[in-house]
Amino acid sequence: MAWNIVRHAFVIVFGNWKEALKASVLPFFLLVTILAGMSYVTGLANIQISDVSLGQGGNVGSIALFVVVALIASMLVLSWVAVTWHRFILLEEYPAYFPAVTGRPIGAYFRRTAMIILQMFGVLIPVALIVMPLMAGLLASPFVLALFSIAVNVLISFVWLRVCISLPSVAVGEPMTSVEAWGKTREISQTILGLGLVMILLNFAAGTIVNLALAPIPVVSSIASIAVQWVSMMVGISVLTTIYGHVVEGRPLVD
């Protein structure tokens, strides 16, 4: 069932590729423009790596400012794209070439995303502080370390997918809390666990193929990397929308 959900998400994206491009291309072009402008305003465009390594105060301050602005701008743009895509799938609101901003809960989506990230840090960091010392000896083995890394990533994906169905609820104007989202997904928790593993493996495989097969051709490799990231983002949003449609609106989990 987990694989069927991912397959369904791919069908949603590529079956509606024109709408997917409308929902995402111009927002991310705007993001790139903002980040490029910030790099010049802060002077980072002219900073060399050696200057940063010297620990010059001005450079460090510029880098910190750029990182903060980049993080906020990226989350806002992602919220813009996600709200547009959720509403297209759930409400059949077709996106314009410049997706609507006014009358859309983009700010609320941004705040909900930030809250979920903080909640996950609040839960996972204490767990890591307890587990890591207990497994310190075992983690010296590369094999055990690899298994542990996979397990941690699957756990994070599991929690993220269950809590994040509250995001589509914000997009359609019927917000729910993380606790409510957790409860709504209880009956399909095993499916979501498998779903997290499938998505991790697919992302790993796609990244590995791009890095190994196309590394000798930097331009092609860069374009392919951007394409993989775009597909990963749109499929991830579609997966959340599919789960939300099932557990909240009673839609079939897959067609």
Backbone torsions as a table, in degrees:
resi	resn	phi	psi	omega
1	MET	NA	-37.5	179.8
2	ALA	-59.6	-45.5	179.7
3	TRP	-64.0	-36.8	179.9
4	ASN	-63.6	-35.4	177.9
5	ILE	-66.1	-44.3	178.8
6	VAL	-64.0	-43.1	178.4
7	ARG	-60.1	-42.6	178.5
8	HIS	-61.2	-39.4	178.7
9	ALA	-64.0	-41.2	176.3
10	PHE	-62.1	-41.0	178.9
11	VAL	-62.3	-41.3	178.5
12	ILE	-59.7	-46.8	-176.0
13	VAL	-68.2	-52.7	-174.2
14	PHE	-80.4	-21.1	174.0
15	GLY	-75.5	-18.1	178.2
16	ASN	-128.3	45.4	-171.0
17	TRP	-63.5	-32.0	178.7
18	LYS	-65.1	-44.9	178.6
19	GLU	-66.5	-36.7	178.4
20	ALA	-62.1	-40.8	178.1
21	LEU	-69.0	-40.9	177.8
22	LYS	-60.1	-40.6	-176.5
23	ALA	-70.2	-21.2	-168.6
24	SER	-124.9	-31.3	-169.4
25	VAL	-65.9	-53.8	-178.1
26	LEU	-65.6	-40.7	174.5
27	PRO	-56.9	-41.4	-178.7
28	PHE	-77.7	-26.9	171.7
29	PHE	-64.3	-40.6	176.7
30	LEU	-63.4	-40.3	178.3
31	LEU	-62.0	-46.1	179.0
32	VAL	-60.9	-39.8	178.9
33	THR	-63.3	-43.5	179.4
34	ILE	-62.8	-45.3	-178.0
35	LEU	-67.3	-38.0	177.3
36	ALA	-64.6	-42.5	177.7
37	GLY	-62.5	-41.1	179.0
38	MET	-64.3	-35.3	-179.6
39	SER	-64.3	-33.2	178.1
40	TYR	-80.1	-39.9	179.8
41	VAL	-62.0	-41.6	-179.1
42	THR	-83.9	-8.5	-179.7
43	GLY	82.6	7.2	-177.9
44	LEU	-68.0	-24.0	-179.2
45	ALA	-62.3	-24.3	-177.7
46	ASN	-106.8	3.6	-178.3
47	ILE	-84.9	133.1	176.4
48	GLN	-93.0	153.8	178.7
49	ILE	-57.5	-36.1	-179.4
50	SER	-64.3	-33.3	178.1
51	ASP	-65.6	-39.6	179.7
52	VAL	-66.3	-39.1	-177.6
53	SER	-67.1	-21.8	178.2
54	LEU	-78.1	-9.6	175.9
55	GLY	73.6	31.9	178.7
56	GLN	-65.9	130.0	-174.1
57	GLY	-57.5	-44.3	-179.0
58	GLY	-61.7	-42.0	179.9
59	ASN	-65.2	-43.1	-179.9
60	VAL	-62.7	-41.2	177.8
61	GLY	-63.6	-41.5	179.2
62	SER	-64.6	-41.1	179.4
63	ILE	-64.7	-43.1	179.9
64	ALA	-62.2	-42.8	178.7
65	LEU	-62.9	-44.0	-179.4
66	PHE	-62.3	-43.3	-178.6
67	VAL	-62.6	-43.8	-179.7
68	VAL	-63.0	-47.8	180.0
69	VAL	-63.6	-42.2	-179.6
70	ALA	-62.9	-41.5	-179.9
71	LEU	-64.2	-47.5	-178.9
72	ILE	-65.5	-45.8	-179.3
73	ALA	-62.8	-41.1	-179.7
74	SER	-64.6	-42.6	179.5
75	MET	-66.8	-36.7	178.4
76	LEU	-66.9	-43.2	179.7
77	VAL	-66.5	-42.6	177.1
78	LEU	-60.5	-40.1	177.5
79	SER	-63.3	-41.0	178.8
80	TRP	-60.3	-49.4	-180.0
81	VAL	-63.8	-45.5	-176.7
82	ALA	-64.1	-44.8	178.5
83	VAL	-59.7	-44.5	179.3
84	THR	-60.0	-43.9	-175.9
85	TRP	-73.6	-42.0	176.2
86	HIS	-57.1	-45.6	-176.6
87	ARG	-69.4	-31.1	175.8
88	PHE	-65.4	-46.3	-176.5
89	ILE	-72.5	-44.2	-173.0
90	LEU	-87.2	-33.6	-176.1
91	LEU	-113.9	-1.9	-178.6
92	GLU	58.0	38.5	172.8
93	GLU	-90.2	106.9	-176.1
94	TYR	-74.2	130.7	-178.3
95	PRO	-72.8	146.2	173.1
96	ALA	-83.0	174.1	177.9
97	TYR	-63.6	-30.9	169.9
98	PHE	-114.8	100.4	-173.3
99	PRO	-54.5	143.9	-177.7
100	ALA	-61.3	142.2	176.5
101	VAL	-113.4	-48.1	-179.5
102	THR	-67.9	140.8	180.0
103	GLY	75.7	10.4	179.0
104	ARG	-114.6	139.5	-176.7
105	PRO	-79.7	51.8	-177.1
106	ILE	-68.8	-42.7	178.1
107	GLY	-62.4	-42.1	178.9
108	ALA	-65.4	-37.9	177.8
109	TYR	-64.7	-42.0	177.5
110	PHE	-59.4	-46.8	-177.8
111	ARG	-66.3	-39.6	179.0
112	ARG	-65.2	-40.8	178.2
113	THR	-62.5	-46.5	179.6
114	ALA	-61.5	-39.4	179.6
115	MET	-65.0	-41.8	179.5
116	ILE	-63.6	-41.8	178.2
117	ILE	-60.4	-45.2	178.8
118	LEU	-63.7	-41.0	179.3
119	GLN	-63.5	-40.3	-179.8
120	MET	-68.0	-40.4	175.1
121	PHE	-61.1	-40.7	-178.6
122	GLY	-63.2	-29.6	179.6
123	VAL	-90.0	-45.9	-170.6
124	LEU	-76.8	-34.1	-179.1
125	ILE	-63.8	-48.7	176.6
126	PRO	-59.3	-38.6	178.3
127	VAL	-62.7	-42.9	179.6
128	ALA	-63.3	-39.4	-179.5
129	LEU	-65.3	-26.7	178.5
130	ILE	-85.3	-44.2	-172.8
131	VAL	-75.7	-42.8	-174.0
132	MET	-57.2	-48.1	178.5
133	PRO	-61.4	-35.2	-179.2
134	LEU	-67.8	-28.3	-176.9
135	MET	-105.6	10.9	-174.8
136	ALA	-54.0	-43.4	-179.1
137	GLY	-68.0	-42.7	-178.8
138	LEU	-66.2	-33.3	-176.1
139	LEU	-71.6	-6.9	175.8
140	ALA	-68.8	-21.9	177.4
141	SER	-81.7	125.1	178.9
142	PRO	-56.5	-38.4	-179.8
143	PHE	-64.7	-46.7	179.6
144	VAL	-65.6	-39.1	178.8
145	LEU	-61.4	-41.5	178.8
146	ALA	-63.8	-44.9	178.5
147	LEU	-63.3	-40.5	179.8
148	PHE	-64.1	-41.2	179.5
149	SER	-63.2	-42.3	178.1
150	ILE	-63.0	-44.4	-179.3
151	ALA	-61.8	-42.4	179.7
152	VAL	-64.3	-43.8	179.7
153	ASN	-64.5	-39.3	177.8
154	VAL	-65.1	-41.4	178.8
155	LEU	-61.6	-45.7	179.5
156	ILE	-62.3	-43.5	179.1
157	SER	-63.6	-39.9	179.3
158	PHE	-60.5	-49.8	-179.8
159	VAL	-65.2	-43.1	-178.2
160	TRP	-60.5	-47.6	-177.5
161	LEU	-65.4	-36.8	-179.0
162	ARG	-71.6	-41.1	-177.7
163	VAL	-77.7	-33.5	-171.8
164	CYS	-77.7	-0.5	171.7
165	ILE	-70.2	-8.6	172.5
166	SER	-69.9	-18.1	-179.5
167	LEU	-69.9	-49.5	174.3
168	PRO	-57.7	-32.0	179.1
169	SER	-62.9	-37.1	176.4
170	VAL	-66.3	-42.0	-176.7
171	ALA	-61.4	-34.0	-178.0
172	VAL	-96.9	7.9	174.1
173	GLY	82.8	18.4	177.6
174	GLU	-130.2	65.9	-171.7
175	PRO	-62.7	144.9	173.8
176	MET	-127.6	162.9	-180.0
177	THR	-86.8	170.8	177.3
178	SER	-63.7	-37.8	179.2
179	VAL	-64.0	-42.5	178.4
180	GLU	-64.1	-42.1	179.1
181	ALA	-62.7	-41.5	178.9
182	TRP	-60.8	-42.7	179.7
183	GLY	-68.0	-38.6	-179.0
184	LYS	-63.6	-31.1	-175.6
185	THR	-96.0	6.4	-175.7
186	ARG	-59.7	-41.9	-174.8
187	GLU	-69.1	-22.5	179.9
188	ILE	-114.4	27.2	-176.1
189	SER	-61.9	-38.2	179.4
190	GLN	-66.5	-38.8	176.7
191	THR	-62.6	-41.2	-179.5
192	ILE	-67.6	-35.4	175.9
193	LEU	-61.1	-47.0	176.9
194	GLY	-64.6	-35.0	179.0
195	LEU	-62.7	-42.0	177.7
196	GLY	-60.8	-42.0	179.1
197	LEU	-64.8	-44.7	-179.6
198	VAL	-60.4	-44.2	-177.3
199	MET	-67.3	-37.8	177.6
200	ILE	-63.8	-45.7	-179.4
201	LEU	-64.4	-40.2	179.1
202	LEU	-65.2	-44.1	178.6
203	ASN	-63.5	-41.1	178.9
204	PHE	-63.9	-45.1	-178.9
205	ALA	-63.6	-44.4	-179.2
206	ALA	-63.8	-44.2	179.2
207	GLY	-64.5	-40.0	179.7
208	THR	-64.9	-43.0	-179.8
209	ILE	-62.2	-44.7	180.0
210	VAL	-63.5	-45.2	-176.5
211	ASN	-68.2	-38.5	-176.3
212	LEU	-86.0	-46.4	-173.8
213	ALA	-76.2	-34.1	-172.9
214	LEU	-109.7	2.2	-179.2
215	ALA	-55.6	-37.5	179.5
216	PRO	-67.2	-12.5	-179.9
217	ILE	-120.1	85.9	-171.3
218	PRO	-54.8	-42.6	-177.5
219	VAL	-63.9	-47.9	179.4
220	VAL	-64.4	-39.6	179.4
221	SER	-62.1	-41.2	179.6
222	SER	-65.3	-44.0	179.1
223	ILE	-63.7	-43.9	179.7
224	ALA	-63.6	-38.7	179.3
225	SER	-63.3	-42.7	177.9
226	ILE	-63.1	-43.0	179.8
227	ALA	-61.9	-42.6	179.3
228	VAL	-63.5	-41.9	179.4
229	GLN	-65.1	-38.6	178.7
230	TRP	-64.5	-47.0	179.4
231	VAL	-61.4	-43.4	179.9
232	SER	-60.0	-43.0	179.9
233	MET	-64.4	-49.8	-176.4
234	MET	-67.3	-38.6	177.7
235	VAL	-66.8	-40.6	178.2
236	GLY	-60.4	-43.5	177.4
237	ILE	-63.9	-40.0	-179.3
238	SER	-67.0	-36.0	177.1
239	VAL	-61.9	-46.9	178.1
240	LEU	-59.8	-41.2	-179.6
241	THR	-65.3	-40.5	179.7
242	THR	-63.7	-44.7	179.5
243	ILE	-64.6	-44.0	179.4
244	TYR	-60.1	-45.9	-179.9
245	GLY	-59.1	-32.9	-179.2
246	HIS	-77.6	-53.2	-171.3
247	VAL	-79.1	-22.7	-177.8
248	VAL	-104.7	-44.4	-174.7
249	GLU	-99.9	-4.1	176.3
250	GLY	75.2	20.6	177.4
251	ARG	-75.3	155.8	174.7
252	PRO	-59.2	143.7	-177.5
253	LEU	-62.6	-36.8	171.3
254	VAL	-140.5	158.1	177.8
255	ASP	-75.8	NA	NA
